[in-house]
Amino acid sequence: MKKRIILLLSAMFIIAPSLPYAQLDLEQEVLMISDTHDAEPYKWKKAWLTWGYDVRLGYGTLIAGKDLEFTFSINAKTTINDVHVFITDKDLNVFKHLRPDSENGKYKFIFNAPSQGEYRLEFVFKTDKDDWVNLNKNVSVKEGVKREVHSELDRNYSVNVKLFPDKVYAEHVVTLLYEISYDGAPVKYPEKMDGVDILLASWDKSRKEFICSGSRQNVDGKIAASIVFMKPGRHRVFSEFSHNGAVKMVETDIDVLKEPQQREY
């Protein structure tokens, strides 16, 4: 069962009743809002057992406020591809999504830590069976600047995010519906990133649950992404989109509830 949001211009609601049924455009594209109970297709398809995979990470002195070079290799029991690195800090105020350079099985990337503190690095890649694998490492930056960090969206942009349903439960689908504008004008079709309009990455407050996903539908600038949180608690979702050749990011906090137990009669 799926709810449908039919995107029609308001004027059409006035005109439509006067038209014969056969003249109505029944082929208009509709935005499908997923049934919150239909979770399986929207769970992140990652391997829960990561035996046989390991990341070897190398770096020099870590100084906040300076470009830091990290190198790593991945020991894998299969061929891997599509490698990404996602970074956040202990309070989920920092976000960085990187596609590392690769040469002969060695990877490297540059990251400028904005402040001292502990950072979580998530290494995400695909196997030859098209499954995702997620490994992580923590690093501590103990030298350099120390300051409060807050991410802000470019003031020329506005992103409206709605949740369907508005109450979110663990192991149930939630759909995030985005509408983007730039200088007051709608950005209906952002430039594609990895084949999608919006990329999502999320951690819960403890950073024990990490999810990455992408939007699946765009109907006239209403962009829908459906995900499933497995753990209750507060989750922060970082959403990336590309416009005018630059990647922008907006964050959304979602309180995920534990599903109440059904009463037995």
matplotlib code that plots the C-alpha trace (Angstrom):
import matplotlib.pyplot as plt

x = [0.0, 1.4, 0.1, 0.2, 0.8, -0.5, 1.4, -1.0, -1.2, -3.9, -5.6, -6.2, -8.3, -10.6, -10.8, -10.9, -14.5, -15.8, -13.9, -15.2, -13.6, -11.9, -10.1, -8.3, -4.6, -4.3, -0.7, 0.8, 3.8, 3.0, 5.2, 5.1, 5.4, 6.4, 4.3, 6.1, 5.6, 7.2, 10.8, 12.8, 13.2, 14.5, 17.0, 20.6, 21.9, 25.2, 27.0, 26.4, 29.3, 32.6, 34.9, 37.6, 37.6, 40.0, 41.2, 44.8, 45.0, 48.1, 48.6, 51.2, 50.8, 47.2, 46.9, 43.4, 43.0, 45.6, 45.2, 45.9, 46.8, 45.4, 46.4, 44.7, 44.4, 41.6, 42.3, 39.4, 38.4, 36.7, 37.2, 36.0, 34.9, 33.1, 35.0, 33.8, 34.9, 32.4, 33.7, 32.0, 33.1, 31.9, 29.0, 27.9, 28.6, 31.2, 30.4, 32.6, 32.0, 35.1, 35.9, 39.6, 42.2, 43.3, 46.4, 47.5, 45.2, 46.3, 43.9, 44.5, 42.4, 42.9, 40.8, 41.0, 39.8, 38.2, 38.9, 40.7, 38.7, 37.8, 36.6, 34.9, 35.9, 33.5, 34.9, 32.2, 32.7, 31.0, 32.0, 31.9, 28.4, 27.2, 26.8, 28.0, 30.6, 31.1, 34.2, 35.2, 38.1, 38.4, 41.2, 42.1, 43.3, 45.1, 47.0, 46.0, 42.8, 40.0, 36.6, 32.9, 31.9, 28.5, 27.6, 25.5, 23.8, 24.8, 22.4, 21.4, 19.8, 16.7, 15.8, 12.4, 12.4, 9.2, 8.9, 6.3, 5.1, 5.8, 6.4, 9.4, 9.8, 12.8, 12.7, 10.0, 10.3, 10.5, 10.4, 12.2, 10.7, 13.0, 12.2, 15.3, 15.4, 18.2, 17.7, 14.0, 13.7, 13.1, 16.0, 13.9, 16.7, 20.0, 23.1, 23.4, 25.7, 26.4, 23.3, 20.9, 19.6, 20.4, 22.8, 22.2, 24.4, 23.3, 24.6, 22.7, 23.9, 26.1, 27.6, 26.9, 24.5, 25.6, 23.5, 24.1, 21.5, 20.2, 17.0, 14.8, 12.3, 12.0, 8.7, 8.8, 11.3, 9.8, 12.7, 11.9, 14.4, 13.2, 15.3, 15.0, 16.6, 17.3, 17.9, 15.7, 17.1, 18.2, 19.7, 21.3, 20.9, 23.4, 21.9, 24.1, 23.0, 24.9, 24.0, 26.0, 28.9, 29.2, 28.1, 25.8, 24.7, 21.8, 21.3, 18.1, 17.7, 15.2, 13.9, 13.4, 10.9, 10.8, 7.6, 5.1, 4.2, 0.7, -1.7, -2.9, -6.6]
y = [0.0, 3.4, 6.9, 9.2, 12.9, 14.1, 17.1, 19.3, 23.1, 24.6, 26.0, 22.5, 21.7, 24.5, 23.5, 19.7, 19.4, 21.0, 18.5, 15.2, 12.3, 11.1, 14.4, 14.2, 13.5, 10.3, 9.7, 12.5, 11.5, 11.0, 11.1, 7.8, 8.1, 4.7, 2.7, 3.1, -0.7, -1.7, -1.4, -4.1, -2.4, 0.8, -0.7, 0.1, -3.0, -3.4, -6.5, -6.9, -9.3, -7.6, -10.5, -10.6, -6.8, -4.4, -0.8, 0.2, 3.9, 6.1, 9.8, 12.2, 14.7, 15.8, 19.6, 21.2, 24.0, 22.6, 20.3, 16.7, 13.9, 10.5, 7.3, 4.0, 0.5, -1.9, -5.6, -7.3, -10.9, -9.7, -7.0, -3.6, -0.4, 2.9, 3.9, 6.8, 8.3, 10.1, 12.1, 13.6, 14.7, 13.5, 15.9, 15.5, 19.1, 18.4, 16.6, 15.7, 13.3, 12.5, 10.4, 9.4, 9.4, 5.9, 4.4, 0.7, -0.2, 2.7, 5.6, 9.1, 12.1, 15.5, 16.6, 19.9, 19.2, 22.5, 21.9, 19.6, 16.6, 13.0, 12.3, 9.2, 8.1, 5.8, 3.8, 2.7, 0.6, -1.9, -5.5, -7.5, -8.8, -5.2, -5.2, -2.3, -2.7, -0.1, 0.0, 2.8, 4.3, 7.0, 9.5, 12.2, 15.6, 17.1, 20.0, 23.3, 25.4, 24.5, 26.0, 25.3, 24.1, 24.6, 23.9, 26.4, 26.3, 29.0, 31.9, 32.1, 28.6, 27.5, 23.8, 22.7, 19.2, 17.4, 13.9, 11.3, 10.1, 12.9, 10.4, 8.2, 4.7, 2.4, -0.3, 1.6, 3.7, 7.4, 9.5, 12.9, 15.2, 18.1, 21.3, 23.5, 27.1, 29.5, 33.3, 32.6, 30.5, 26.8, 24.4, 21.6, 19.5, 19.6, 18.3, 14.5, 13.1, 9.4, 9.2, 10.8, 14.3, 14.1, 12.0, 11.3, 10.2, 9.8, 8.9, 8.4, 10.4, 7.5, 7.1, 3.4, 3.5, 4.9, 4.9, 6.3, 6.4, 8.5, 10.0, 7.8, 10.2, 13.8, 15.1, 18.7, 19.6, 17.6, 15.2, 12.1, 9.9, 7.0, 5.4, 3.0, 3.8, 0.6, 2.1, 4.5, 7.9, 11.1, 10.8, 13.6, 13.4, 15.2, 15.8, 16.8, 18.3, 19.9, 23.2, 25.5, 23.2, 23.3, 20.8, 22.1, 20.4, 20.7, 18.8, 17.5, 16.1, 13.2, 11.7, 8.1, 6.4, 2.8, 1.3, 0.8, -2.7, -3.8, -4.7, -8.2, -8.7]
z = [0.0, -1.0, -0.4, -3.4, -3.5, -6.9, -8.1, -10.0, -10.5, -8.3, -11.4, -12.7, -9.7, -10.8, -14.4, -14.0, -12.8, -16.0, -18.2, -19.4, -17.6, -20.8, -21.1, -17.8, -17.9, -15.9, -17.0, -14.9, -12.9, -9.2, -6.2, -4.3, -0.5, 0.8, 3.2, 6.6, 7.2, 3.9, 5.3, 3.6, 0.2, 1.9, 4.3, 3.5, 1.7, 3.5, 4.8, 8.5, 8.8, 7.8, 8.4, 5.7, 5.3, 7.1, 6.7, 7.3, 7.9, 7.9, 8.7, 10.1, 12.9, 13.1, 13.5, 13.5, 11.0, 8.5, 5.6, 6.7, 4.3, 5.1, 3.2, 3.5, 2.0, 2.2, 2.7, 1.0, 0.2, -3.0, -5.6, -4.4, -6.1, -5.5, -2.3, -0.2, 3.1, 5.4, 8.4, 11.4, 14.9, 18.3, 18.5, 14.8, 14.0, 11.3, 8.0, 5.1, 2.2, 0.2, -2.8, -2.2, -5.0, -5.8, -7.3, -7.3, -4.5, -2.3, -1.4, -0.1, 0.8, 2.4, 5.4, 7.3, 10.8, 11.9, 15.6, 18.1, 19.0, 18.0, 14.5, 13.1, 9.6, 7.8, 4.9, 2.5, -0.6, -2.9, -3.4, -6.7, -5.6, -5.5, -1.7, 0.5, 3.2, 6.0, 8.1, 10.5, 12.4, 15.1, 15.0, 17.6, 16.7, 19.7, 18.3, 16.6, 17.0, 19.3, 18.8, 18.5, 15.1, 13.5, 9.9, 8.0, 4.6, 2.2, 2.9, -0.8, -0.4, 1.3, 1.8, 3.1, 4.5, 5.4, 7.0, 6.0, 8.5, 10.9, 13.7, 12.9, 14.3, 14.3, 11.6, 9.7, 6.6, 6.8, 3.6, 3.5, 1.0, -0.1, -1.9, -2.7, -3.7, -4.6, -4.3, -4.0, -7.2, -7.1, -7.9, -9.4, -10.8, -8.9, -10.8, -10.3, -7.7, -8.1, -10.3, -7.8, -6.9, -3.2, -1.2, 2.5, 5.3, 8.9, 12.3, 15.6, 18.6, 19.8, 16.2, 16.5, 13.6, 10.2, 7.1, 3.6, 0.9, -2.1, -3.3, -5.5, -7.0, -8.2, -9.4, -10.5, -7.8, -5.0, -4.2, -2.1, -0.2, 1.9, 4.6, 7.6, 10.9, 12.8, 16.3, 18.3, 19.4, 17.8, 14.3, 12.3, 8.6, 6.3, 2.8, -0.1, -3.4, -6.2, -7.8, -10.1, -9.9, -6.1, -3.5, -0.7, 2.5, 4.8, 8.1, 9.7, 13.2, 13.4, 16.7, 16.1, 18.4, 19.6, 18.3, 21.1, 21.9, 20.8, 23.6, 23.7, 24.3]

ax = plt.figure().add_subplot(projection="3d")
ax.plot(x, y, z, "-o")
ax.set_aspect("equal")
plt.show()
